[in-house]
Amino acid sequence: MTWTIQPLCVGVFAGQEQSNIMYGVGHGTKLRNPSVMWLITDGSSAIVLDTGIADPEHARAVHGAAIERSADQEPARALTLAGVDPADVQTVILSHLHWDHASNNHVFPNARFIVQRAELEYAIAPLPAHARYFEAPSAGMQPRWLETADRFDIIEGDRHLADGLELMFLPGHTPGLQGVLVQTTAGQYMVASDCVSRYESWQGRPSGQWVPSGIFVDLEVYYRSLARVEDVADYVLPAHDMAVFDQPSYP
């Protein structure tokens, strides 16, 4: 079985600090970075990776972030334009539970959400420095992903999803980050989420010289995850790079 991968833009950071997503790089440089919802399909079934960033009003009020979102970038609309009814989606993978990746679960009324146990446990009560990224209940916040927690399928580690589709446990950025390894006609694509934030974090760099996100819980573990990605993937699709839209789908 072979799959295709379609990136859907569901919002844009109007000015994201580069060093937040590339450790030690670009201090003071502001980038326009997308929030991406990934549609993975074999032609008959559709799986979604990540539900995307919160709406601009919430982002501004809670995170002080300027988010741009057009009508066609509303998550339900973006899926519909891609030919998928959100109500038909049965499986959503949450790469991790940061607010810019898991704020639109409500768009999928009939889906089960695959989440790593380590991610959920930490997201409820993270270290104070990470609390706002998760909108953590321990900090008195009400994360939007919590509204669908009764439909979470909680897993531990790697998981075979279907022929040509593997979940890979890639902790470091968060304790339970997971990416999706997708078999396509062109080879193995890793949809890496925030394990690899931008193409320049990865492409053209010698082995081991990748640039992790500036936000992480364990840098040593993070580098081991990056090494796993290099071992298995022919191509890597990053989380926050406008260049992923240079192609409408992959391969």
Order of alpha helices (4+ residues) and beta strands (2+ residues): beta-alpha-beta-beta-alpha-beta-alpha-beta-beta-alpha-alpha-beta-beta-beta-beta-beta-alpha-beta
